[in-house]
Amino acid sequence: MQVDVVVVAYNSRSTLRGCVAPLVAIPGVSVTVVDNASEDGSAAAVEDLPVRVIDSRRNGGFAFGVNIGVAAGTAPWILLLNPDARIDPQDLRALVATGEADPAVAVVGPRLLSADGTLALSQRRFARLRSTWGQALFAHRLFPLAAWTDEVVRDRDLYSKAGSPEWLSGACMLVRRTALDAVGGLDEGYFLYCEDMDLCLRLRAAGYDIRYEPAATAHHVGGASSVPGQTLAIYARSRVRYARRHYRRSLVPLEAAGVALGALSHIVAAARRPALRRGHTAALRAVLHEVS
């Protein structure tokens, strides 16, 4: 097993060591931590471990950090792992075995569990106008299993068997290096969010497959380096960028309008949650700025 693990850290000191420590002693596995100008001394949490630490000198976003880490290695497989996630050696081996069994597979993702041990819904559909507007109008709450209302695959039966979803959450994602090189790496125009969806779309367009493997399990705390609502404006901008890259030009304003409507409807729904309300307000402003 030859794997380069790439972890992009930003104010991740509290979780980074737990993420990295299970992997450093595995033969054939090299761990690279890219520190995106953390202010909490994240790198110090792993300075005594046999890992490569790269100071990116600025917080250029997740894709920016990943590309730096990927360029530092040569292994045929790359594990992209959030600093608030962890995977044990046997589960990493299961991911690699799945990828090695089929040369058409470019990405393999495990079953993800949340901090409390419950299933995290990591299988996704590509963003489309119908799903953007469905989420804005809370249709996914009324019809949770309908494919048109949401991008999250909510049918829990699909998480007990191997499958080929359109894309997978980037919290823990094994990527074939040759495939990643073929599509030019991650798009650094996304600061955060949608870069994993964008990558899987480009890989599928290049003829590769995306695989979900429930025989492997990873744990994801989620949101460890942000507070509720803090990154909603970034998410909104990423949605608009994704539409500009992958939608017909005439549909981009409709996508932006759907994202703006979603921010507005969530402002109303978050009336008693000030932090979220501020976050959705910032998201609305961000979308309006993007289209102005």
C-alpha positions in Angstrom: 0.0 0.0 0.0 1.5 3.3 -1.2 -0.5 6.3 0.0 0.2 10.0 0.5 -2.1 11.4 3.1 -2.7 15.1 2.7 -4.3 17.0 5.6 -5.0 20.8 5.3 -5.0 22.4 8.7 -6.4 25.8 9.6 -6.8 26.4 13.4 -7.0 22.7 13.8 -4.8 22.1 16.8 -7.5 20.4 18.9 -8.2 17.6 16.3 -5.1 17.4 14.1 -3.0 15.0 16.2 -5.9 12.6 16.5 -6.3 12.7 12.8 -2.6 12.1 12.0 -1.4 9.8 14.7 -3.2 6.5 13.5 -1.5 6.8 10.1 2.1 7.7 10.7 3.3 4.2 11.5 1.7 2.4 8.5 4.3 1.1 6.1 4.1 2.8 2.7 2.0 5.7 4.1 3.4 9.2 4.1 1.6 12.0 5.9 1.8 15.7 4.8 0.2 18.4 6.8 -0.3 21.7 5.0 -0.7 24.5 7.5 -2.8 27.3 6.0 -1.5 30.1 8.2 -3.1 28.8 11.4 -3.3 31.2 14.3 -3.5 28.5 17.0 -0.2 26.7 16.5 -1.7 23.8 14.7 1.6 22.5 13.4 3.0 22.3 16.9 0.5 19.5 17.7 2.2 17.1 15.4 5.8 18.4 15.4 7.0 15.3 17.3 5.4 12.9 14.8 7.1 11.6 11.6 5.0 13.9 9.3 6.0 16.4 6.6 4.7 19.9 7.7 4.4 22.5 5.0 3.8 26.1 5.9 1.7 27.5 3.0 2.3 31.0 4.4 -1.3 32.1 3.7 -4.8 30.8 4.0 -5.5 30.2 0.3 -8.4 27.8 1.0 -8.8 24.1 1.1 -8.1 23.3 -2.6 -5.0 25.5 -2.5 -3.6 23.6 0.5 -4.5 20.2 -1.0 -2.6 21.0 -4.3 0.5 21.9 -2.3 0.3 18.7 -0.3 -0.3 16.6 -3.4 2.7 18.1 -5.2 5.0 17.1 -2.3 4.4 13.4 -2.8 4.6 10.7 -5.5 2.4 7.8 -4.2 -0.2 6.4 -6.6 -3.0 7.0 -4.1 -3.7 10.2 -2.2 -5.9 10.3 0.9 -7.5 13.7 1.4 -8.5 13.8 5.0 -10.0 16.7 7.0 -8.1 17.5 10.2 -11.3 16.8 12.2 -11.6 13.3 10.6 -9.8 10.1 11.3 -9.5 6.7 9.7 -7.8 3.6 11.0 -5.2 1.6 9.1 -7.5 -1.4 8.2 -10.1 1.0 6.8 -7.5 2.8 4.7 -6.4 -0.6 3.4 -10.0 -1.4 2.4 -10.3 1.9 0.4 -7.0 1.1 -1.4 -8.2 -2.4 -2.2 -11.4 -1.1 -3.7 -9.5 1.3 -5.9 -6.9 -1.2 -7.0 -9.5 -3.7 -8.0 -10.8 -1.4 -10.8 -8.5 0.9 -12.8 -11.5 3.0 -13.8 -12.1 4.1 -10.2 -10.6 7.5 -9.4 -12.2 8.2 -6.0 -13.1 5.9 -3.2 -15.0 7.2 -0.1 -15.8 5.3 3.1 -18.8 5.2 5.3 -18.7 8.3 7.5 -19.8 8.4 11.1 -20.4 11.6 13.0 -18.9 12.4 16.4 -21.8 10.7 18.2 -21.4 7.5 16.1 -24.4 8.2 13.8 -24.2 7.8 10.0 -23.1 10.9 8.2 -24.8 11.2 4.8 -21.8 11.5 2.5 -23.2 10.3 -0.8 -24.3 13.2 -3.0 -25.9 14.2 -6.3 -24.5 17.0 -8.5 -26.0 20.4 -7.9 -28.8 21.3 -10.3 -31.3 24.1 -10.5 -34.0 21.9 -9.2 -32.1 20.9 -6.1 -31.0 24.5 -5.4 -34.6 25.7 -5.5 -35.8 22.6 -3.7 -33.5 23.3 -0.8 -34.4 27.0 -0.8 -38.1 26.1 -0.5 -37.4 23.3 2.1 -38.8 20.7 -0.3 -36.2 18.3 0.9 -37.8 18.4 4.3 -41.2 17.4 2.8 -39.8 14.9 0.3 -36.5 13.7 1.9 -36.0 10.7 -0.5 -36.9 12.5 -3.7 -33.9 13.0 -5.9 -35.0 16.4 -7.2 -35.3 18.1 -3.9 -31.7 17.8 -2.6 -28.2 16.8 -3.4 -27.7 14.7 -0.3 -28.6 11.0 -0.8 -30.8 10.4 2.2 -31.9 6.8 1.6 -30.0 5.0 4.4 -30.3 1.6 2.7 -27.8 2.9 0.1 -25.1 3.3 2.8 -25.0 -0.4 3.6 -23.8 -1.5 0.2 -21.1 -0.5 -2.2 -22.2 2.0 -4.8 -21.3 4.6 -7.4 -22.8 8.0 -6.3 -22.3 11.0 -8.5 -19.9 12.4 -5.9 -18.8 12.0 -2.3 -18.0 14.3 0.6 -14.3 15.3 0.6 -14.0 14.9 4.4 -12.2 11.6 3.7 -11.5 10.8 0.0 -9.0 8.4 -1.6 -7.9 9.7 -5.0 -5.9 8.0 -7.8 -2.9 10.3 -8.5 -2.9 9.7 -12.3 -6.6 10.7 -12.5 -6.1 13.8 -10.4 -3.2 14.8 -12.6 -5.3 14.2 -15.7 -7.9 16.8 -14.6 -5.4 19.3 -13.3 -5.9 18.9 -9.5 -8.4 20.7 -7.4 -9.8 24.0 -8.6 -8.2 26.7 -6.3 -10.9 29.2 -7.3 -13.0 27.5 -4.6 -11.9 28.8 -1.2 -14.0 26.2 0.6 -17.0 24.0 -0.4 -17.9 22.6 -3.8 -14.3 21.7 -4.7 -15.1 18.1 -4.0 -18.2 18.1 -6.1 -16.4 20.0 -8.9 -13.5 17.4 -8.8 -15.9 14.5 -9.1 -17.8 16.0 -11.9 -14.5 16.6 -13.9 -13.3 13.1 -13.1 -16.6 11.6 -14.4 -16.4 13.7 -17.5 -12.9 12.3 -18.1 -14.3 8.8 -17.9 -13.5 7.8 -14.3 -15.8 6.3 -11.7 -16.6 7.4 -8.1 -17.0 4.6 -5.6 -18.6 4.4 -2.1 -17.1 1.6 0.0 -19.0 0.8 3.3 -16.4 -1.8 4.2 -14.3 1.1 5.3 -15.3 3.5 8.0 -14.0 7.0 8.9 -15.1 9.3 11.7 -15.8 13.0 11.1 -16.4 15.5 13.9 -17.3 18.2 11.4 -17.0 22.0 11.7 -14.2 21.8 14.2 -12.5 25.0 13.0 -15.6 27.2 12.5 -18.6 28.4 14.4 -22.2 28.0 13.3 -23.0 30.2 10.3 -19.4 31.5 9.9 -18.8 30.0 6.5 -22.2 30.3 4.9 -21.1 33.2 2.7 -18.2 31.2 1.4 -20.6 28.4 0.6 -22.9 30.7 -1.3 -20.0 32.1 -3.4 -18.8 28.6 -4.2 -22.3 27.6 -5.4 -22.3 30.5 -7.8 -18.8 29.6 -9.0 -19.8 26.0 -9.6 -22.7 27.2 -11.7 -20.5 29.4 -13.8 -18.1 26.6 -14.4 -20.7 23.9 -15.2 -24.1 25.3 -16.1 -25.2 26.8 -19.4 -24.6 30.5 -19.2 -28.3 31.3 -19.3 -28.9 29.2 -16.2 -26.3 30.9 -14.0 -28.6 33.8 -12.9 -31.3 31.3 -12.0 -28.9 29.3 -9.9 -27.7 32.5 -8.2 -31.4 33.5 -7.5 -32.0 30.1 -6.0 -29.0 30.4 -3.7 -30.2 33.9 -2.7 -33.7 32.6 -2.0 -32.2 29.9 0.1 -30.3 32.4 2.2 -33.4 34.5 2.6 -35.7 31.6 3.6 -33.1 30.4 6.1 -32.8 33.9 7.6 -36.5 33.6 8.4 -36.2 30.1 9.7 -33.2 31.0 11.9 -35.1 33.8 13.7 -34.2 32.4 17.1 -30.6 31.5 16.2 -28.7 34.7 15.9 -25.4 33.2 14.7 -27.0 31.3 11.9 -29.2 34.3 11.0 -26.1 36.4 10.7 -24.4 33.7 8.6 -27.4 33.5 6.2 -27.5 37.3 5.9 -23.9 37.3 5.0 -24.6 34.6 2.4 -27.4 36.7 0.8 -25.1 39.7 0.6 -22.3 37.5 -0.9 -24.6 36.2 -3.7 -25.9 39.7 -4.4 -22.3 40.9 -4.7 -21.5 38.1 -7.0 -24.2 39.0 -9.5 -24.0 42.8 -9.2 
